[in-house]
Amino acid sequence: MIKIINTEEFSYFLRVNRNEIIKKWLGKSEVQNVLHKHSLPFIDKNTHIFHEFCDCFISVLQWNSTISECQAKMGFLQLLNNYNVTSAELFTMITRLRTSVEEIIFENGNLSFSLQSEIETLALEMANELSSNFEIVRDGKYDYKSENSNLLTEYKKAVDLSNIVSKTNPKGVITYVNERFCEISGYTKDELIGKPHNIIRHPDMQREAFKDLWDTIKSKKSWHGIVTNMKKDGGQYIVDTTVVPILDVDGDITEYIAIRHDITELEETKQQLRTINKAMKNKVDELYTMTNSLEEKANKDNLTGINNRDSFEESFSTEIKRAKESNLPLSLMLFDIDNFKSINDTYGHQAGDSILIDMTSIISNNIKTSDIFARWGGEEFVILMVNTSLEGALNLAEKLRELIEVHRFNYRDKITASFGVTEFDSEDDKTTLFEKADEALYVAKKNGKNRVEMKTTV
């Protein structure tokens, strides 16, 4: 429920519910009786007058204006007079409008006694003044056409001073331009009047935009959009444009009026901002890529390209915690190349590096993507096997041992490796799990190398 607490909220409430108020008012049986009695047709023109008057009434209730300042009232009164509506019937219609406002407030909000009293007071003041004005209209002392003519002149003057204005006939030939149109386009009035409006069309404007414009205004609807036009000297200017079709009494289009606001500077500034934003985004993407690359390099072994010790330590902690929480198996494999020092001493470190790279490739191509493979240091490597039992780890270790043994390396045909394997126990932590694998590797070395050993307890 909406609670009307203060003037600002009340004013907002009336604006939001404007259509409901009009609908309820015109649906009142008393209002309908007046319209039917005098055969007052509810054609578009008359509907517009009723709506304008209702807006005027609401504006007074919002304390935005007085009924004396309302321009729409005389058109409303003139319409009623044309169909011989009486003063008493006018008063009835104003009363029903007030009632409609109160009912909408009551249905949607909180119609307090003080608010109702204020509405009734204002409505009564309006009814009294309207009655007086109605008498003037009925006596024929009010020159409605003259006042409207003066108003239209003033409106035209205000529009011409503040906007870029042109008129065309139904075929798009220019019949009128104001001074601001000439100033911004660089053409004189003589150069424009009698010419098709596409004299200022910019080649960058797509045909689809103008098709939409013409389809809209030919259907007797107003069109609004942003248009880029071309000056006489070939330069461009950008305008926020509204094109309105003007209809005669039979509803046929007699001309089009286009009202524009120059937004060239605004659009150019927006384009500059878009360019700057794009450049900044590219720079941020570049920095992001660079950061990711640096982070990836920081986590990789420089020689072999697999995880380094620091990266492995981080994953090791995570998987230990996960294994404890999920009760899923986790196995660890530690291995190194047998007699690697003699290889370096005999063939040099370049040969040793080549063998490490080849062996890393063999291992990487024969483990699961979920296995975490890292260089622990020197010729020593480690594999953490997620969701893998001791049996599975032993089978993998034996497979890798055989692959290394049969592979033909550069510098030295036969290379072997020793493996120590263990499985995570609920009592284990990083230290104890690694110690078990290290002890198993020690046993493999002690028992002749080129073999797989396991250890299950600390």
TORBA-87130 format. One line per field, with one value per residue (C-alpha): residue number from 1; x, y, z. Coordinates in Angstrom, 2 decimals, m for minus. Example, Ala and Ser with C-alpha at 12.3 -4.5 7.8 and 13.67 -1.06 7.14 Angstrom:
seq	c(1, 2)
X	c(12.30, 13.67)
Y	c(m4.50, m1.06)
Z	c(7.80, 7.14)
This chain:
seq	c(1, 2, 3, 4, 5, 6, 7, 8, 9, 10, 11, 12, 13, 14, 15, 16, 17, 18, 19, 20, 21, 22, 23, 24, 25, 26, 27, 28, 29, 30, 31, 32, 33, 34, 35, 36, 37, 38, 39, 40, 41, 42, 43, 44, 45, 46, 47, 48, 49, 50, 51, 52, 53, 54, 55, 56, 57, 58, 59, 60, 61, 62, 63, 64, 65, 66, 67, 68, 69, 70, 71, 72, 73, 74, 75, 76, 77, 78, 79, 80, 81, 82, 83, 84, 85, 86, 87, 88, 89, 90, 91, 92, 93, 94, 95, 96, 97, 98, 99, 100, 101, 102, 103, 104, 105, 106, 107, 108, 109, 110, 111, 112, 113, 114, 115, 116, 117, 118, 119, 120, 121, 122, 123, 124, 125, 126, 127, 128, 129, 130, 131, 132, 133, 134, 135, 136, 137, 138, 139, 140, 141, 142, 143, 144, 145, 146, 147, 148, 149, 150, 151, 152, 153, 154, 155, 156, 157, 158, 159, 160, 161, 162, 163, 164, 165, 166, 167, 168, 169, 170, 171, 172, 173, 174, 175, 176, 177, 178, 179, 180, 181, 182, 183, 184, 185, 186, 187, 188, 189, 190, 191, 192, 193, 194, 195, 196, 197, 198, 199, 200, 201, 202, 203, 204, 205, 206, 207, 208, 209, 210, 211, 212, 213, 214, 215, 216, 217, 218, 219, 220, 221, 222, 223, 224, 225, 226, 227, 228, 229, 230, 231, 232, 233, 234, 235, 236, 237, 238, 239, 240, 241, 242, 243, 244, 245, 246, 247, 248, 249, 250, 251, 252, 253, 254, 255, 256, 257, 258, 259, 260, 261, 262, 263, 264, 265, 266, 267, 268, 269, 270, 271, 272, 273, 274, 275, 276, 277, 278, 279, 280, 281, 282, 283, 284, 285, 286, 287, 288, 289, 290, 291, 292, 293, 294, 295, 296, 297, 298, 299, 300, 301, 302, 303, 304, 305, 306, 307, 308, 309, 310, 311, 312, 313, 314, 315, 316, 317, 318, 319, 320, 321, 322, 323, 324, 325, 326, 327, 328, 329, 330, 331, 332, 333, 334, 335, 336, 337, 338, 339, 340, 341, 342, 343, 344, 345, 346, 347, 348, 349, 350, 351, 352, 353, 354, 355, 356, 357, 358, 359, 360, 361, 362, 363, 364, 365, 366, 367, 368, 369, 370, 371, 372, 373, 374, 375, 376, 377, 378, 379, 380, 381, 382, 383, 384, 385, 386, 387, 388, 389, 390, 391, 392, 393, 394, 395, 396, 397, 398, 399, 400, 401, 402, 403, 404, 405, 406, 407, 408, 409, 410, 411, 412, 413, 414, 415, 416, 417, 418, 419, 420, 421, 422, 423, 424, 425, 426, 427, 428, 429, 430, 431, 432, 433, 434, 435, 436, 437, 438, 439, 440, 441, 442, 443, 444, 445, 446, 447, 448, 449, 450, 451, 452, 453, 454, 455, 456, 457, 458)
X	c(0.00, 1.22, 1.21, 0.84, 2.82, 3.93, 3.42, 6.17, 4.82, 1.26, 2.39, 4.27, 1.24, m1.02, 1.43, 1.75, m2.00, m3.00, m4.38, m6.39, m7.91, m8.97, m10.37, m12.38, m13.65, m14.84, m16.42, m18.63, m22.30, m22.99, m20.23, m21.42, m24.99, m23.79, m21.83, m24.71, m27.34, m25.53, m24.19, m20.65, m18.53, m15.41, m13.21, m9.42, m9.52, m12.14, m10.41, m7.21, m9.04, m10.50, m7.08, m5.43, m8.04, m7.59, m3.84, m4.61, m6.88, m4.20, m1.55, m3.64, m4.03, m0.25, 0.10, 2.14, m0.23, m3.61, m6.68, m6.18, m2.84, m4.31, m4.26, m6.32, m9.39, m10.76, m10.54, m12.40, m15.08, m15.39, m15.93, m18.67, m20.32, m20.27, m22.49, m24.73, m23.58, m25.06, m23.23, m24.87, m23.61, m20.15, m20.21, m21.29, m18.38, m15.85, m17.31, m17.03, m13.39, m12.67, m14.42, m12.36, m9.13, m10.28, m11.30, m7.92, m6.17, m8.42, m7.88, m4.11, m3.07, m4.23, m6.93, m6.66, m9.31, m6.98, m5.99, m9.62, m10.54, m7.70, m8.78, m12.41, m11.40, m9.23, m11.84, m14.54, m12.33, m11.68, m15.37, m16.31, m13.69, m14.54, m18.21, m17.33, m15.17, m17.94, m20.38, m17.94, m17.60, m21.38, m21.98, m19.60, m17.25, m14.23, m12.25, m10.93, m9.35, m7.57, m6.09, m5.01, m3.49, m1.48, m0.43, 0.67, 2.70, 4.45, 5.05, 6.52, 8.79, 10.03, 10.65, 12.46, 14.76, 15.79, 15.76, 16.75, 13.44, 12.34, 9.11, 8.62, 5.66, 4.48, 7.06, 9.99, 10.54, 11.63, 9.04, 10.47, 13.72, 14.57, 17.74, 19.37, 18.96, 20.83, 23.55, 24.40, 24.05, 25.84, 23.05, 20.87, 17.09, 16.97, 19.36, 17.20, 13.56, 12.19, 14.96, 14.49, 15.46, 18.21, 20.31, 21.80, 21.93, 25.30, 26.68, 27.53, 23.86, 22.48, 19.43, 17.69, 17.54, 15.70, 13.42, 12.38, 11.86, 9.62, 7.70, 6.94, 5.88, 3.87, 1.86, 1.04, 3.29, 6.12, 9.70, 12.64, 16.30, 19.89, 20.82, 24.16, 23.74, 26.21, 26.97, 27.33, 31.13, 31.16, 31.50, 29.11, 26.85, 24.81, 21.27, 18.74, 15.73, 11.96, 9.79, 6.05, 3.42, 0.81, m2.73, m5.66, m9.27, m9.73, m6.70, m4.51, m0.84, m0.29, 3.34, 6.12, 7.79, 11.31, 12.67, 16.35, 18.88, 22.56, 24.41, 27.57, 29.88, 28.19, 28.45, 32.08, 32.86, 31.09, 33.12, 36.33, 35.31, 34.53, 37.97, 39.65, 37.65, 38.58, 42.26, 42.05, 40.32, 43.02, 45.67, 43.90, 43.58, 47.26, 48.19, 45.88, 47.49, 50.94, 50.03, 48.66, 51.76, 54.02, 51.98, 52.13, 55.88, 56.26, 54.50, 56.45, 59.88, 62.09, 63.74, 60.93, 57.83, 56.01, 54.97, 57.78, 58.21, 56.37, 53.37, 53.32, 53.43, 50.32, 48.39, 49.68, 48.06, 44.77, 44.54, 45.45, 42.59, 40.20, 41.16, 40.44, 37.05, 35.91, 37.45, 38.64, 42.00, 45.12, 48.54, 52.01, 54.87, 58.47, 61.14, 64.51, 66.91, 69.46, 73.13, 72.26, 75.44, 77.62, 75.66, 76.38, 80.02, 80.50, 78.45, 77.99, 75.01, 73.59, 73.20, 71.65, 69.14, 68.20, 67.53, 65.41, 63.30, 62.82, 61.88, 59.40, 57.70, 57.41, 55.81, 53.45, 52.07, 51.26, 49.52, 45.98, 45.20, 44.13, 47.57, 49.84, 53.31, 56.20, 59.96, 60.99, 64.62, 67.58, 66.70, 63.95, 60.26, 56.93, 53.41, 50.32, 47.56, 44.06, 41.38, 43.95, 44.51, 47.90, 47.34, 46.66, 49.73, 51.95, 50.69, 51.37, 54.86, 55.75, 54.46, 56.51, 59.62, 59.37, 58.77, 61.87, 63.95, 63.13, 63.37, 66.47, 67.77, 70.31, 73.86, 73.11, 70.87, 69.68, 68.40, 66.59, 64.64, 63.70, 60.22, 58.81, 55.02, 52.65, 48.96, 47.36, 46.15, 43.63, 46.40, 48.76, 49.66, 51.94, 55.08, 54.26, 52.90, 56.04, 58.28, 56.65, 57.24, 60.82, 61.53, 60.10, 62.36, 65.33, 64.52, 64.28, 67.73, 69.12, 67.69, 69.41, 67.63, 65.38, 62.53, 59.32, 58.93, 56.01, 55.49, 52.16, 53.06, 55.43)
Y	c(0.00, 3.49, 5.91, 9.54, 11.32, 14.65, 17.07, 15.56, 12.03, 13.19, 15.00, 11.91, 9.72, 11.89, 11.78, 8.01, 7.45, 10.11, 7.63, 5.75, 9.02, 9.99, 6.52, 6.52, 10.08, 9.48, 6.21, 7.89, 7.48, 11.20, 12.18, 9.62, 10.98, 14.50, 13.29, 11.18, 13.82, 16.37, 13.86, 15.00, 12.59, 11.15, 11.46, 11.87, 15.65, 15.82, 13.09, 15.13, 18.20, 16.19, 14.73, 18.15, 19.54, 16.62, 17.27, 20.89, 19.82, 17.48, 20.20, 22.45, 19.67, 19.26, 22.95, 23.38, 26.00, 27.68, 27.20, 30.78, 29.75, 26.70, 27.19, 24.05, 25.15, 27.49, 24.84, 22.47, 25.07, 26.00, 22.34, 21.98, 25.19, 23.98, 21.07, 23.18, 21.70, 23.69, 25.30, 22.82, 19.91, 21.47, 21.61, 17.95, 16.96, 18.85, 17.22, 13.76, 14.48, 15.37, 12.19, 10.12, 11.53, 10.72, 7.18, 6.44, 7.74, 5.69, 2.51, 2.84, 4.84, 6.67, 9.30, 11.28, 13.73, 16.69, 15.64, 15.12, 18.54, 20.15, 18.43, 19.47, 23.08, 23.30, 21.54, 23.97, 26.97, 25.56, 24.85, 28.42, 29.97, 27.61, 28.49, 32.17, 31.47, 29.31, 32.20, 34.36, 31.66, 31.16, 34.93, 34.95, 37.48, 35.19, 35.10, 31.55, 31.59, 34.87, 33.65, 30.38, 32.22, 34.41, 31.37, 29.56, 32.59, 32.66, 28.92, 29.18, 32.01, 30.00, 26.91, 28.90, 30.56, 27.36, 24.71, 23.93, 23.84, 22.94, 22.05, 19.94, 19.03, 15.39, 14.64, 15.83, 19.18, 21.94, 24.70, 26.46, 26.68, 28.93, 30.95, 28.28, 25.75, 28.06, 28.80, 25.17, 23.89, 26.78, 27.18, 30.25, 30.02, 30.54, 27.61, 25.33, 26.17, 24.20, 21.61, 17.98, 17.48, 15.02, 18.06, 17.77, 13.97, 12.65, 9.68, 7.87, 7.65, 4.22, 3.94, 1.78, 4.71, 6.90, 4.04, 3.70, 7.48, 7.61, 4.46, 5.99, 9.48, 8.24, 6.16, 9.51, 8.88, 11.03, 9.80, 10.44, 9.59, 10.75, 11.97, 12.97, 15.72, 17.27, 20.98, 22.92, 22.86, 19.07, 19.08, 17.22, 17.99, 15.65, 16.43, 14.87, 14.95, 14.72, 14.70, 15.30, 14.80, 17.60, 16.48, 18.40, 18.12, 14.98, 13.31, 13.62, 14.65, 18.23, 18.68, 17.49, 19.58, 18.58, 19.93, 19.32, 19.91, 20.22, 17.46, 17.42, 18.33, 15.83, 12.98, 13.81, 13.79, 10.45, 9.06, 10.28, 8.60, 5.38, 5.53, 6.16, 3.37, 0.98, 1.89, 1.48, m1.89, m3.05, m1.93, m3.68, m6.85, m6.60, m6.17, m9.02, m11.30, m10.21, m10.83, m14.27, m15.05, m13.94, m15.91, m18.97, m18.58, m18.17, m21.52, m23.41, m24.98, m22.99, m26.02, m28.58, m26.36, m28.48, m27.30, m26.11, m26.93, m23.84, m24.50, m28.16, m27.23, m25.09, m27.84, m30.41, m28.53, m28.17, m31.86, m33.04, m30.96, m32.23, m35.87, m35.49, m33.89, m36.20, m39.47, m40.13, m41.81, m39.76, m41.18, m39.68, m40.78, m39.58, m40.61, m39.61, m40.56, m43.19, m42.17, m38.73, m37.12, m39.39, m38.33, m34.67, m35.43, m37.50, m35.65, m32.23, m30.33, m29.73, m33.50, m33.73, m31.01, m32.75, m36.01, m34.21, m32.60, m35.90, m37.74, m35.02, m35.45, m39.22, m38.79, m35.96, m38.02, m40.99, m39.54, m38.23, m34.54, m34.52, m35.77, m32.99, m33.43, m31.27, m31.02, m31.25, m30.35, m31.47, m34.87, m35.55, m35.42, m35.85, m36.82, m36.30, m38.59, m37.38, m40.01, m42.79, m45.74, m47.21, m50.05, m47.60, m45.57, m48.66, m49.70, m46.22, m46.12, m49.49, m48.35, m45.15, m47.03, m49.37, m46.50, m44.71, m47.87, m48.69, m45.12, m44.17, m40.85, m38.60, m38.85, m42.09, m44.86, m46.32, m44.33, m45.74, m44.23, m45.36, m44.80, m44.49, m44.69, m44.19, m43.54, m40.88, m42.05, m40.15, m39.46, m38.08, m34.50, m33.09, m33.90, m37.49, m38.34, m37.01, m38.79, m42.14, m41.60, m40.48, m43.55, m45.81, m44.12, m44.64, m48.35, m48.54, m46.98, m49.24, m52.39, m51.85, m48.90, m49.07, m50.32, m49.32, m49.53, m48.57, m47.56, m47.44, m46.34, m43.78)
Z	c(0.00, m0.84, 2.09, 1.14, 3.80, 2.39, m0.50, m2.63, m2.28, m2.98, m6.14, m7.33, m6.59, m8.73, m11.67, m11.51, m11.31, m13.85, m16.40, m13.78, m12.56, m16.11, m16.78, m13.57, m14.19, m17.73, m16.64, m14.02, m14.88, m14.27, m16.73, m19.25, m18.94, m19.78, m22.81, m24.12, m23.43, m25.56, m28.10, m27.38, m29.47, m27.90, m30.99, m30.67, m30.66, m27.89, m25.88, m26.02, m24.64, m21.74, m20.94, m21.04, m18.67, m16.28, m16.29, m15.44, m12.56, m11.19, m11.49, m9.27, m6.70, m6.76, m5.90, m9.12, m10.57, m10.15, m12.33, m13.56, m15.08, m16.81, m20.60, m21.26, m19.32, m22.00, m24.69, m22.38, m21.62, m25.30, m26.19, m23.57, m24.79, m28.39, m27.29, m25.03, m21.73, m18.83, m15.91, m13.52, m15.67, m15.70, m11.90, m11.81, m14.04, m11.86, m8.73, m10.28, m11.23, m7.63, m6.49, m8.91, m7.45, m3.91, m4.87, m6.47, m3.36, m1.12, m3.17, m3.32, m0.32, 2.74, 2.28, 5.47, 6.62, 6.22, 2.69, 1.68, 3.06, 1.10, m2.15, m1.66, m0.97, m4.08, m6.21, m5.04, m5.84, m9.30, m9.88, m8.95, m11.23, m14.07, m13.71, m14.06, m17.09, m18.54, m18.34, m20.33, m22.97, m23.17, m23.53, m26.50, m24.89, m25.04, m28.28, m28.10, m31.56, m30.91, m27.62, m29.15, m32.08, m29.71, m27.71, m30.83, m31.89, m28.53, m28.59, m32.10, m30.99, m28.00, m30.14, m32.84, m30.31, m28.59, m31.35, m34.92, m36.79, m40.31, m42.07, m45.16, m47.30, m47.39, m50.13, m48.01, m49.74, m47.36, m46.89, m43.83, m41.86, m38.92, m38.36, m36.17, m38.96, m41.33, m38.78, m38.11, m41.72, m43.42, m46.00, m46.49, m46.44, m50.22, m50.68, m48.56, m49.21, m52.15, m51.92, m50.77, m47.17, m48.11, m49.11, m45.60, m45.51, m44.37, m46.35, m43.12, m42.14, m42.99, m45.24, m42.65, m40.23, m42.75, m43.75, m40.12, m39.92, m43.00, m42.10, m38.70, m39.75, m42.75, m40.27, m38.56, m35.57, m34.24, m34.74, m32.44, m32.94, m33.34, m36.84, m38.33, m40.93, m43.38, m43.56, m46.78, m46.39, m45.96, m42.20, m39.99, m37.06, m34.87, m33.76, m31.42, m33.73, m33.34, m36.48, m36.02, m38.74, m38.88, m39.77, m41.20, m40.00, m42.11, m40.52, m43.62, m43.35, m44.53, m43.48, m41.18, m38.51, m37.41, m34.13, m33.39, m30.61, m31.48, m29.59, m31.72, m28.85, m26.55, m29.10, m29.87, m26.17, m25.80, m28.72, m27.11, m23.87, m25.75, m27.39, m24.04, m22.40, m25.19, m24.85, m21.08, m21.48, m23.88, m21.42, m18.54, m20.64, m21.50, m17.84, m16.88, m19.46, m18.33, m14.69, m15.48, m17.50, m14.65, m12.13, m14.37, m14.78, m11.05, m10.56, m13.24, m13.28, m15.65, m17.24, m17.61, m17.62, m15.02, m11.54, m9.32, m5.64, m4.33, m6.56, m5.52, m1.81, m2.23, m4.04, m1.53, 1.37, m0.49, m1.43, 2.10, 3.48, 0.80, 1.43, 5.15, 4.51, 1.69, 2.87, m0.70, m1.44, m2.06, m2.99, m3.28, m5.53, m5.13, m7.64, m9.03, m11.79, m10.83, m10.96, m12.31, m10.89, m13.00, m16.10, m15.41, m14.58, m17.73, m20.35, m18.78, m17.44, m20.91, m21.31, m17.86, m18.71, m21.96, m20.09, m17.48, m20.22, m22.07, m18.90, m17.92, m21.30, m20.79, m17.37, m18.44, m21.32, m19.09, m16.04, m15.50, m15.90, m12.25, m11.12, m9.84, m11.29, m10.05, m9.98, m6.35, m6.97, m9.08, m10.56, m7.99, m8.93, m7.16, m8.27, m6.09, m7.30, m6.39, m5.82, m6.37, m4.04, m3.12, m5.58, m8.41, m7.47, m7.46, m10.89, m12.28, m10.73, m12.28, m15.68, m15.53, m14.40, m17.40, m19.84, m18.60, m18.74, m22.37, m23.65, m25.60, m24.37, m26.03, m24.76, m22.91, m24.16, m20.90, m17.94, m14.93, m12.03, m8.51, m7.03, m3.54, m3.16, m0.24, 0.49, 2.70, 6.09, 8.22, 10.75, 8.12, 7.42, 4.72, 6.65, 7.54, 4.08, 2.42, 4.91, 4.02, 0.31, 0.97, 3.07, 0.36, m2.21, 0.09, 0.28, m3.53, m3.83, m1.14, m2.76, m6.10, m7.77, m10.86, m8.73, m6.94, m3.17, m0.92, 2.70, 4.50, 8.02, 9.44)
